[in-house]
Amino acid sequence: MHKFIQAAQIYPSQVSTPVVPELTAFQAHMVLSRNGLLPLIESFMEDPATPEKVKIGWRKLTTYRRDNPLILFVAEEMGITEPELDQLFADGALISPDKL
């Protein structure tokens, strides 16, 4: 399977990145969208080479844990580094459906 992106364009926040263990599906999709990654991940999910278990997990999970093998697999395939993933989780934790 090939990498869909060479480097994620994730904009760091002004504070140090705390460890955030979990995001809701809404938070995860919003933070990916805000960083221009959601269309790339959706394309990856449509790729016939992407494992079916990954596709189903992406569609059906209601929460995304930072240590979930599915998340780690997708991040690796997208070329997202560990610090960038931490930043995505930190930024995603600040997103609320009540504050669009």
GIGIRA-V65649 format. One record per backbone hydrogen bond with DSSP energy under -1.0 kcal/mol. NH is the residue of the N-H (numbers start at 1). CO is the residue of the C=O. Records with the same first field share a line. If there is no record, write none. Layout:
NH=CO / CO
This chain:
10=8
23=64
25=62
28=24
29=25
30=26
31=27
32=28
33=29
34=30
35=31
36=33
37=32
38=32
41=37
42=38
43=39
44=40
45=41
46=42
50=47
55=51
56=52
57=53
58=54
59=55
60=56
61=57
64=23
66=21
68=65
72=68
73=69
74=70
75=71
76=72
77=73
78=74
80=75
85=81
86=82
87=83
88=84
89=85
90=86
91=87
92=88
93=89
95=92
99=96
